[in-house]
Amino acid sequence: MKHSAWATAALAVSGIVVLAACGSSKSSAPSAGATSSSASASSSGSAATTGKFTGCMVSDTGGVDDRSFNAAAWAGMQAAQAANSNISVKFSQSTSPSDYTPIINTFVSQKCNIIVTLGFAMGDATKAAATANASQKFAIVDNVTPGANVNSLVFNTVQDGFLGGYLAAGMTKTGKVATFGGQEFPTVTIYMDGYWDGVQYYNQKHGTHVQVLGWDEKTQKGSFTGDFTNQTKGQTLTQTFISEGADIIFPVAGNVGLGAAKAVQQADASAGSQKVNMEWVDLDGCVSAATYCKYFITSVLKGETLAVKTAVLAAAGGTFKGGHYIGTLANGGVSLAPFHDWDSKVSASLKSELQQISTGIQNGSIQTPTKSPVSL
């Protein structure tokens, strides 16, 4: 399976996200000197046969070309390979949750030096395999999985989701914004919680009444497409939000979000239609889905690329430790992407407010609705 050309560019972008271990972390976490370079990496799912250390990744159903969650992790695998010529990497894509255990077991039998699994839904399969194979090293993204041989990489995306919601509230012209998820996982709804609460905080500070369609943090009820692959569902749901008056959309749905972007693009092309824009998730959308960059006010980032890279390099370098790492605003593990085409459209005062809020979240003076993506 070939990866898109943007994946190599993503390695360069990931270099601006510098992570440091949080105080409670016990795992191999990115250090201040760890940056990834733009380099050509393996373009297929087959491992190179020359490397002595093999990193194996199990993608979820979204696949490594989802321009979002899976793609960010695969870019991290490639960055590790580019940084150490002794490392080769490969992936296997799940077509359904029933594939998780067989793929993991196949990689165990192939004696992969580290197996990286992706997503909250892979927690049980990863835990079972780690328990049964105590000498096998694992890393898992978006799930805390116990075990001395598991490096859990999680991200408190409620924090940058809060910033994304505040920004959306400050940019809307209709007074309505929207968000939706792929599947109702805690690592999806944490983004939506932050987004919703950021809008409420803007309303509180500015005396406005911006509404959020698609999610209510208080009731934990909202809109989901049911998967991370069906772009048509994302397009249809986004069209519904637009018809209800929303002019900024925030999909937390991986590949499904491309359907939302298409709906936004179509609305832009429709004569007399309201102007609609959006925020992307996980990766910088202006890099990973550049076709739609003009509609992306920003992207709400998760520092997967560097975290995965660092975990693989630690395993290859003999410094692997089980435990967990939490990416936050304070350590750079979550953030907002540059505004790109929108830089001149976001006012200096709103930019200043976002910086003040970021500082407040970090020092605890501004409380976010969820402390962690999972219970630690």
ABEGO torsion letter per residue (X at the ends): XBBBAAAAAAAAAAAABBBBBBAABABBBBBAABBBBBBBBBABABBBAABABBBBBBBBAAEAAAGBAAAAAAAAAAAAAAABAABBBBBBBBABAAAAAAAAAAAAAAGBABBBBBEAAAAAAAAAAAAABAABBBBBBGBBBBEAABBBBBBBAAAAAAAAAAAAAAABAAGBBBBBBABBBAAAAAAAAAAAAAAAAAAAAAGBABBBBGBBAAAGBBBBAGBAABAAAAAAAAAAAAAAGBABBBBBAEAAAAAAAAAAAAAAABBGBBBBBBBBBGBBAAAABAAAAAABABBBBBAAAAAAAAAAAAAAAGABBBEBBBBBAAAGABBBBBAEAAAAABBAAAAAAAAAAAAAAAAGABBBABABABBX
